[in-house]
Amino acid sequence: MSEKELSQEILDQIAALSESGNEYMDEDDFDAAVSMWEEALELIPDPQNTYAESVWLNASIGDAWFLQDDYESALAYFLLAKSNIEENTYQNPFIMLRLGQCYLEAGDTDLAKEFLLRAYMLDGESVFEGEDDKYLTFLKTYVDLSPQP
């Protein structure tokens, strides 16, 4: 087993905790979901950003905070997810979207524009489905998204 691989036992524990977190999230019990995912994160040794599993755990925790309008906490976890060196998180439209949304909520329009545009470039308008219209409207204010001939 290489230095960057977790044992099957640890992977199984992370999977079980993650599934519990997902179930709590489905019930809108965000605090319980975060608790499960944080417990799973504790099973990953430092530096956590060298393990792929930390990407989706940090993104899940960030999403739970985002859905509770705690954009500062959400941003912190999405930045942790983005810092992962095992996964190309710049190719993850969800992480790019949430980063852009968090930055917009924090009033940082330059970074909001950057990450919302990254999300759009990866997944088009579909990445904004189910999201508040203000995010796509904001992006359209700064970037011409009309198809080019």
Buried (B, 14 or more C-beta within 10 A) or exposed (E): EEEEEBEEEBEEBBEEBBEBBBEBBEEEBBEBBBBBBBBBBEBBEEEBBBBBBBBBBBBBBBBBBBEBEBBEBBBBBBBBBBBBEEBEBEEBBBBBBBBBBBBBBBEBBEBBBBBBBBBBEBBEEEBBEEEEEEBBEBBBEEEEBEEEE
